[in-house]
Amino acid sequence: MINYMGQLMAGTTDEKCENTERPEAPDADVDFIIQNIKHLFPKDYNIKENIQGTFAGLRPLVRSHENDYHSP
């Protein structure tokens, strides 16, 4: 969680997903994040109702092989 321009930004999940041009944050991921931050808010505060936006992205994962390393 970070303060981003005066707003709370919370995340992240690392779930395997399809490679797509427009990744979207699945409801299950949003619910997971809410479940893990709800203790920071008053009990009657509806986090989901106050979400201003979600975003998702893909990042490359590098898999190493012993041939990848070269001795100087």
PDB file as gemmi writes it, atoms N, CA and C in Angstrom:
CRYST1    1.000    1.000    1.000  90.00  90.00  90.00 P 1                      
ATOM      1  N   MET A   1       0.840  -1.172   0.000  1.00  0.00           N  
ATOM      2  CA  MET A   1       0.000   0.000   0.000  1.00  0.00           C  
ATOM      3  C   MET A   1       0.883   1.232   0.000  1.00  0.00           C  
ATOM      4  N   ILE A   2       0.483   2.193  -0.815  1.00  0.00           N  
ATOM      5  CA  ILE A   2       1.208   3.463  -0.856  1.00  0.00           C  
ATOM      6  C   ILE A   2       0.211   4.610  -0.970  1.00  0.00           C  
ATOM      7  N   ASN A   3       0.660   5.788  -0.576  1.00  0.00           N  
ATOM      8  CA  ASN A   3      -0.117   7.003  -0.779  1.00  0.00           C  
ATOM      9  C   ASN A   3       0.213   7.484  -2.187  1.00  0.00           C  
ATOM     10  N   TYR A   4      -0.777   7.542  -3.039  1.00  0.00           N  
ATOM     11  CA  TYR A   4      -0.575   7.993  -4.407  1.00  0.00           C  
ATOM     12  C   TYR A   4      -1.471   9.195  -4.649  1.00  0.00           C  
ATOM     13  N   MET A   5      -0.863  10.371  -4.674  1.00  0.00           N  
ATOM     14  CA  MET A   5      -1.582  11.619  -4.922  1.00  0.00           C  
ATOM     15  C   MET A   5      -2.741  11.793  -3.935  1.00  0.00           C  
ATOM     16  N   GLY A   6      -2.472  11.469  -2.665  1.00  0.00           N  
ATOM     17  CA  GLY A   6      -3.480  11.638  -1.633  1.00  0.00           C  
ATOM     18  C   GLY A   6      -4.504  10.521  -1.551  1.00  0.00           C  
ATOM     19  N   GLN A   7      -4.338   9.490  -2.334  1.00  0.00           N  
ATOM     20  CA  GLN A   7      -5.256   8.355  -2.331  1.00  0.00           C  
ATOM     21  C   GLN A   7      -4.486   7.089  -1.968  1.00  0.00           C  
ATOM     22  N   LEU A   8      -5.191   6.122  -1.408  1.00  0.00           N  
ATOM     23  CA  LEU A   8      -4.574   4.837  -1.079  1.00  0.00           C  
ATOM     24  C   LEU A   8      -4.507   3.976  -2.332  1.00  0.00           C  
ATOM     25  N   MET A   9      -3.322   3.463  -2.626  1.00  0.00           N  
ATOM     26  CA  MET A   9      -3.173   2.494  -3.699  1.00  0.00           C  
ATOM     27  C   MET A   9      -2.771   1.182  -3.032  1.00  0.00           C  
ATOM     28  N   ALA A  10      -3.554   0.158  -3.250  1.00  0.00           N  
ATOM     29  CA  ALA A  10      -3.308  -1.130  -2.603  1.00  0.00           C  
ATOM     30  C   ALA A  10      -3.177  -2.218  -3.662  1.00  0.00           C  
ATOM     31  N   GLY A  11      -2.310  -3.150  -3.443  1.00  0.00           N  
ATOM     32  CA  GLY A  11      -2.122  -4.295  -4.334  1.00  0.00           C  
ATOM     33  C   GLY A  11      -0.896  -5.012  -3.841  1.00  0.00           C  
ATOM     34  N   THR A  12      -0.525  -5.958  -4.374  1.00  0.00           N  
ATOM     35  CA  THR A  12      -0.670  -6.524  -5.667  1.00  0.00           C  
ATOM     36  C   THR A  12      -0.882  -8.017  -5.515  1.00  0.00           C  
ATOM     37  N   THR A  13      -1.282  -8.635  -6.569  1.00  0.00           N  
ATOM     38  CA  THR A  13      -1.350 -10.085  -6.595  1.00  0.00           C  
ATOM     39  C   THR A  13      -0.453 -10.552  -7.731  1.00  0.00           C  
ATOM     40  N   ASP A  14      -0.006 -11.750  -7.633  1.00  0.00           N  
ATOM     41  CA  ASP A  14       0.809 -12.343  -8.696  1.00  0.00           C  
ATOM     42  C   ASP A  14       0.141 -13.632  -9.140  1.00  0.00           C  
ATOM     43  N   GLU A  15      -0.856 -13.469  -9.939  1.00  0.00           N  
ATOM     44  CA  GLU A  15      -1.605 -14.616 -10.443  1.00  0.00           C  
ATOM     45  C   GLU A  15      -1.272 -14.844 -11.904  1.00  0.00           C  
ATOM     46  N   LYS A  16      -1.154 -16.084 -12.259  1.00  0.00           N  
ATOM     47  CA  LYS A  16      -0.928 -16.425 -13.658  1.00  0.00           C  
ATOM     48  C   LYS A  16      -2.169 -16.035 -14.454  1.00  0.00           C  
ATOM     49  N   CYS A  17      -1.966 -15.449 -15.611  1.00  0.00           N  
ATOM     50  CA  CYS A  17      -3.102 -15.044 -16.433  1.00  0.00           C  
ATOM     51  C   CYS A  17      -2.735 -15.147 -17.903  1.00  0.00           C  
ATOM     52  N   GLU A  18      -3.741 -14.993 -18.706  1.00  0.00           N  
ATOM     53  CA  GLU A  18      -3.542 -15.024 -20.153  1.00  0.00           C  
ATOM     54  C   GLU A  18      -2.815 -13.762 -20.593  1.00  0.00           C  
ATOM     55  N   ASN A  19      -1.931 -13.894 -21.557  1.00  0.00           N  
ATOM     56  CA  ASN A  19      -1.247 -12.744 -22.136  1.00  0.00           C  
ATOM     57  C   ASN A  19      -2.224 -12.061 -23.077  1.00  0.00           C  
ATOM     58  N   THR A  20      -2.593 -10.842 -22.737  1.00  0.00           N  
ATOM     59  CA  THR A  20      -3.574 -10.111 -23.520  1.00  0.00           C  
ATOM     60  C   THR A  20      -3.139  -8.662 -23.655  1.00  0.00           C  
ATOM     61  N   GLU A  21      -3.606  -7.993 -24.677  1.00  0.00           N  
ATOM     62  CA  GLU A  21      -3.249  -6.590 -24.886  1.00  0.00           C  
ATOM     63  C   GLU A  21      -3.831  -5.691 -23.810  1.00  0.00           C  
ATOM     64  N   ARG A  22      -4.965  -6.064 -23.247  1.00  0.00           N  
ATOM     65  CA  ARG A  22      -5.644  -5.236 -22.246  1.00  0.00           C  
ATOM     66  C   ARG A  22      -5.942  -6.066 -20.994  1.00  0.00           C  
ATOM     67  N   PRO A  23      -4.924  -6.282 -20.167  1.00  0.00           N  
ATOM     68  CA  PRO A  23      -5.185  -7.044 -18.944  1.00  0.00           C  
ATOM     69  C   PRO A  23      -6.130  -6.278 -18.017  1.00  0.00           C  
ATOM     70  N   GLU A  24      -6.970  -7.014 -17.321  1.00  0.00           N  
ATOM     71  CA  GLU A  24      -7.924  -6.415 -16.386  1.00  0.00           C  
ATOM     72  C   GLU A  24      -7.759  -7.065 -15.024  1.00  0.00           C  
ATOM     73  N   ALA A  25      -8.060  -6.310 -13.982  1.00  0.00           N  
ATOM     74  CA  ALA A  25      -8.003  -6.841 -12.622  1.00  0.00           C  
ATOM     75  C   ALA A  25      -9.264  -7.669 -12.374  1.00  0.00           C  
ATOM     76  N   PRO A  26      -9.122  -8.983 -12.220  1.00  0.00           N  
ATOM     77  CA  PRO A  26     -10.302  -9.824 -11.973  1.00  0.00           C  
ATOM     78  C   PRO A  26     -10.932  -9.498 -10.617  1.00  0.00           C  
ATOM     79  N   ASP A  27     -12.243  -9.659 -10.525  1.00  0.00           N  
ATOM     80  CA  ASP A  27     -12.957  -9.407  -9.274  1.00  0.00           C  
ATOM     81  C   ASP A  27     -12.359 -10.202  -8.119  1.00  0.00           C  
ATOM     82  N   ALA A  28     -11.922 -11.417  -8.377  1.00  0.00           N  
ATOM     83  CA  ALA A  28     -11.344 -12.249  -7.311  1.00  0.00           C  
ATOM     84  C   ALA A  28     -10.080 -11.607  -6.747  1.00  0.00           C  
ATOM     85  N   ASP A  29      -9.266 -10.985  -7.594  1.00  0.00           N  
ATOM     86  CA  ASP A  29      -8.059 -10.308  -7.116  1.00  0.00           C  
ATOM     87  C   ASP A  29      -8.409  -9.061  -6.311  1.00  0.00           C  
ATOM     88  N   VAL A  30      -9.397  -8.300  -6.774  1.00  0.00           N  
ATOM     89  CA  VAL A  30      -9.841  -7.110  -6.049  1.00  0.00           C  
ATOM     90  C   VAL A  30     -10.375  -7.522  -4.681  1.00  0.00           C  
ATOM     91  N   ASP A  31     -11.185  -8.582  -4.647  1.00  0.00           N  
ATOM     92  CA  ASP A  31     -11.731  -9.073  -3.375  1.00  0.00           C  
ATOM     93  C   ASP A  31     -10.619  -9.542  -2.436  1.00  0.00           C  
ATOM     94  N   PHE A  32      -9.597 -10.182  -2.981  1.00  0.00           N  
ATOM     95  CA  PHE A  32      -8.469 -10.645  -2.175  1.00  0.00           C  
ATOM     96  C   PHE A  32      -7.766  -9.461  -1.508  1.00  0.00           C  
ATOM     97  N   ILE A  33      -7.522  -8.421  -2.266  1.00  0.00           N  
ATOM     98  CA  ILE A  33      -6.856  -7.237  -1.715  1.00  0.00           C  
ATOM     99  C   ILE A  33      -7.735  -6.582  -0.647  1.00  0.00           C  
ATOM    100  N   ILE A  34      -9.025  -6.461  -0.929  1.00  0.00           N  
ATOM    101  CA  ILE A  34      -9.946  -5.867   0.051  1.00  0.00           C  
ATOM    102  C   ILE A  34      -9.926  -6.669   1.348  1.00  0.00           C  
ATOM    103  N   GLN A  35      -9.969  -7.981   1.250  1.00  0.00           N  
ATOM    104  CA  GLN A  35      -9.957  -8.820   2.453  1.00  0.00           C  
ATOM    105  C   GLN A  35      -8.713  -8.587   3.287  1.00  0.00           C  
ATOM    106  N   ASN A  36      -7.612  -8.251   2.642  1.00  0.00           N  
ATOM    107  CA  ASN A  36      -6.350  -8.081   3.351  1.00  0.00           C  
ATOM    108  C   ASN A  36      -6.099  -6.666   3.862  1.00  0.00           C  
ATOM    109  N   ILE A  37      -6.943  -5.712   3.484  1.00  0.00           N  
ATOM    110  CA  ILE A  37      -6.761  -4.344   3.992  1.00  0.00           C  
ATOM    111  C   ILE A  37      -7.942  -3.857   4.817  1.00  0.00           C  
ATOM    112  N   LYS A  38      -9.036  -4.612   4.842  1.00  0.00           N  
ATOM    113  CA  LYS A  38     -10.257  -4.115   5.478  1.00  0.00           C  
ATOM    114  C   LYS A  38     -10.079  -3.823   6.964  1.00  0.00           C  
ATOM    115  N   HIS A  39      -9.135  -4.465   7.612  1.00  0.00           N  
ATOM    116  CA  HIS A  39      -8.916  -4.205   9.042  1.00  0.00           C  
ATOM    117  C   HIS A  39      -8.375  -2.792   9.295  1.00  0.00           C  
ATOM    118  N   LEU A  40      -7.947  -2.105   8.252  1.00  0.00           N  
ATOM    119  CA  LEU A  40      -7.418  -0.743   8.385  1.00  0.00           C  
ATOM    120  C   LEU A  40      -8.506   0.332   8.339  1.00  0.00           C  
ATOM    121  N   PHE A  41      -9.729  -0.069   8.024  1.00  0.00           N  
ATOM    122  CA  PHE A  41     -10.831   0.863   7.840  1.00  0.00           C  
ATOM    123  C   PHE A  41     -11.902   0.641   8.902  1.00  0.00           C  
ATOM    124  N   PRO A  42     -12.735   1.661   9.146  1.00  0.00           N  
ATOM    125  CA  PRO A  42     -13.874   1.454  10.058  1.00  0.00           C  
ATOM    126  C   PRO A  42     -14.753   0.313   9.543  1.00  0.00           C  
ATOM    127  N   LYS A  43     -15.375  -0.418  10.457  1.00  0.00           N  
ATOM    128  CA  LYS A  43     -16.184  -1.590  10.071  1.00  0.00           C  
ATOM    129  C   LYS A  43     -17.318  -1.249   9.108  1.00  0.00           C  
ATOM    130  N   ASP A  44     -17.862  -0.050   9.194  1.00  0.00           N  
ATOM    131  CA  ASP A  44     -18.989   0.303   8.335  1.00  0.00           C  
ATOM    132  C   ASP A  44     -18.559   0.952   7.012  1.00  0.00           C  
ATOM    133  N   TYR A  45     -17.262   1.016   6.733  1.00  0.00           N  
ATOM    134  CA  TYR A  45     -16.764   1.628   5.490  1.00  0.00           C  
ATOM    135  C   TYR A  45     -16.811   0.592   4.372  1.00  0.00           C  
ATOM    136  N   ASN A  46     -17.472   0.927   3.280  1.00  0.00           N  
ATOM    137  CA  ASN A  46     -17.587   0.021   2.147  1.00  0.00           C  
ATOM    138  C   ASN A  46     -16.436   0.298   1.173  1.00  0.00           C  
ATOM    139  N   ILE A  47     -15.390  -0.484   1.277  1.00  0.00           N  
ATOM    140  CA  ILE A  47     -14.200  -0.273   0.449  1.00  0.00           C  
ATOM    141  C   ILE A  47     -14.541  -0.411  -1.028  1.00  0.00           C  
ATOM    142  N   LYS A  48     -15.222  -1.488  -1.377  1.00  0.00           N  
ATOM    143  CA  LYS A  48     -15.495  -1.762  -2.791  1.00  0.00           C  
ATOM    144  C   LYS A  48     -16.303  -0.627  -3.428  1.00  0.00           C  
ATOM    145  N   GLU A  49     -17.238  -0.073  -2.684  1.00  0.00           N  
ATOM    146  CA  GLU A  49     -18.057   1.022  -3.202  1.00  0.00           C  
ATOM    147  C   GLU A  49     -17.232   2.286  -3.442  1.00  0.00           C  
ATOM    148  N   ASN A  50     -16.108   2.409  -2.764  1.00  0.00           N  
ATOM    149  CA  ASN A  50     -15.281   3.609  -2.868  1.00  0.00           C  
ATOM    150  C   ASN A  50     -14.046   3.442  -3.744  1.00  0.00           C  
ATOM    151  N   ILE A  51     -13.923   2.316  -4.422  1.00  0.00           N  
ATOM    152  CA  ILE A  51     -12.800   2.116  -5.347  1.00  0.00           C  
ATOM    153  C   ILE A  51     -12.965   3.067  -6.525  1.00  0.00           C  
ATOM    154  N   GLN A  52     -11.927   3.820  -6.808  1.00  0.00           N  
ATOM    155  CA  GLN A  52     -11.980   4.771  -7.925  1.00  0.00           C  
ATOM    156  C   GLN A  52     -11.487   4.157  -9.223  1.00  0.00           C  
ATOM    157  N   GLY A  53     -10.740   3.072  -9.135  1.00  0.00           N  
ATOM    158  CA  GLY A  53     -10.265   2.427 -10.347  1.00  0.00           C  
ATOM    159  C   GLY A  53      -9.388   1.249 -10.012  1.00  0.00           C  
ATOM    160  N   THR A  54      -9.199   0.404 -10.977  1.00  0.00           N  
ATOM    161  CA  THR A  54      -8.289  -0.736 -10.848  1.00  0.00           C  
ATOM    162  C   THR A  54      -7.404  -0.759 -12.082  1.00  0.00           C  
ATOM    163  N   PHE A  55      -6.285  -1.422 -11.955  1.00  0.00           N  
ATOM    164  CA  PHE A  55      -5.455  -1.616 -13.133  1.00  0.00           C  
ATOM    165  C   PHE A  55      -4.726  -2.939 -13.000  1.00  0.00           C  
ATOM    166  N   ALA A  56      -4.295  -3.432 -14.115  1.00  0.00           N  
ATOM    167  CA  ALA A  56      -3.562  -4.695 -14.157  1.00  0.00           C  
ATOM    168  C   ALA A  56      -2.485  -4.570 -15.216  1.00  0.00           C  
ATOM    169  N   GLY A  57      -1.481  -5.362 -15.086  1.00  0.00           N  
ATOM    170  CA  GLY A  57      -0.409  -5.361 -16.071  1.00  0.00           C  
ATOM    171  C   GLY A  57       0.319  -6.682 -16.050  1.00  0.00           C  
ATOM    172  N   LEU A  58       1.102  -6.876 -17.050  1.00  0.00           N  
ATOM    173  CA  LEU A  58       1.900  -8.091 -17.152  1.00  0.00           C  
ATOM    174  C   LEU A  58       3.364  -7.723 -17.034  1.00  0.00           C  
ATOM    175  N   ARG A  59       4.103  -8.560 -16.375  1.00  0.00           N  
ATOM    176  CA  ARG A  59       5.543  -8.332 -16.276  1.00  0.00           C  
ATOM    177  C   ARG A  59       6.251  -9.600 -16.731  1.00  0.00           C  
ATOM    178  N   PRO A  60       7.397  -9.444 -17.327  1.00  0.00           N  
ATOM    179  CA  PRO A  60       8.118 -10.633 -17.790  1.00  0.00           C  
ATOM    180  C   PRO A  60       8.751 -11.362 -16.617  1.00  0.00           C  
ATOM    181  N   LEU A  61       8.752 -12.647 -16.694  1.00  0.00           N  
ATOM    182  CA  LEU A  61       9.454 -13.477 -15.725  1.00  0.00           C  
ATOM    183  C   LEU A  61      10.599 -14.148 -16.470  1.00  0.00           C  
ATOM    184  N   VAL A  62      11.771 -14.034 -15.919  1.00  0.00           N  
ATOM    185  CA  VAL A  62      12.954 -14.588 -16.574  1.00  0.00           C  
ATOM    186  C   VAL A  62      13.271 -15.930 -15.936  1.00  0.00           C  
ATOM    187  N   ARG A  63      13.409 -16.923 -16.758  1.00  0.00           N  
ATOM    188  CA  ARG A  63      13.788 -18.236 -16.273  1.00  0.00           C  
ATOM    189  C   ARG A  63      15.248 -18.458 -16.623  1.00  0.00           C  
ATOM    190  N   SER A  64      16.049 -18.781 -15.638  1.00  0.00           N  
ATOM    191  CA  SER A  64      17.484 -18.962 -15.846  1.00  0.00           C  
ATOM    192  C   SER A  64      17.811 -20.408 -16.210  1.00  0.00           C  
ATOM    193  N   HIS A  65      18.804 -20.539 -17.022  1.00  0.00           N  
ATOM    194  CA  HIS A  65      19.372 -21.839 -17.363  1.00  0.00           C  
ATOM    195  C   HIS A  65      20.867 -21.758 -17.097  1.00  0.00           C  
ATOM    196  N   GLU A  66      21.488 -22.854 -16.799  1.00  0.00           N  
ATOM    197  CA  GLU A  66      22.913 -22.810 -16.484  1.00  0.00           C  
ATOM    198  C   GLU A  66      23.724 -22.253 -17.641  1.00  0.00           C  
ATOM    199  N   ASN A  67      23.239 -22.356 -18.864  1.00  0.00           N  
ATOM    200  CA  ASN A  67      23.967 -21.824 -20.026  1.00  0.00           C  
ATOM    201  C   ASN A  67      23.855 -20.299 -20.123  1.00  0.00           C  
ATOM    202  N   ASP A  68      22.992 -19.677 -19.314  1.00  0.00           N  
ATOM    203  CA  ASP A  68      22.811 -18.237 -19.356  1.00  0.00           C  
ATOM    204  C   ASP A  68      23.995 -17.477 -18.749  1.00  0.00           C  
ATOM    205  N   TYR A  69      24.788 -18.159 -17.938  1.00  0.00           N  
ATOM    206  CA  TYR A  69      25.861 -17.481 -17.209  1.00  0.00           C  
ATOM    207  C   TYR A  69      27.191 -17.707 -17.911  1.00  0.00           C  
ATOM    208  N   HIS A  70      27.913 -16.632 -18.086  1.00  0.00           N  
ATOM    209  CA  HIS A  70      29.207 -16.714 -18.753  1.00  0.00           C  
ATOM    210  C   HIS A  70      30.282 -16.267 -17.796  1.00  0.00           C  
ATOM    211  N   SER A  71      31.311 -17.044 -17.658  1.00  0.00           N  
ATOM    212  CA  SER A  71      32.440 -16.652 -16.790  1.00  0.00           C  
ATOM    213  C   SER A  71      33.256 -15.589 -17.483  1.00  0.00           C  
ATOM    214  N   PRO A  72      33.792 -14.620 -16.717  1.00  0.00           N  
ATOM    215  CA  PRO A  72      34.630 -13.577 -17.315  1.00  0.00           C  
ATOM    216  C   PRO A  72      35.962 -14.131 -17.799  1.00  0.00           C  
TER     217      PRO A  72                                                      
END                                                                             
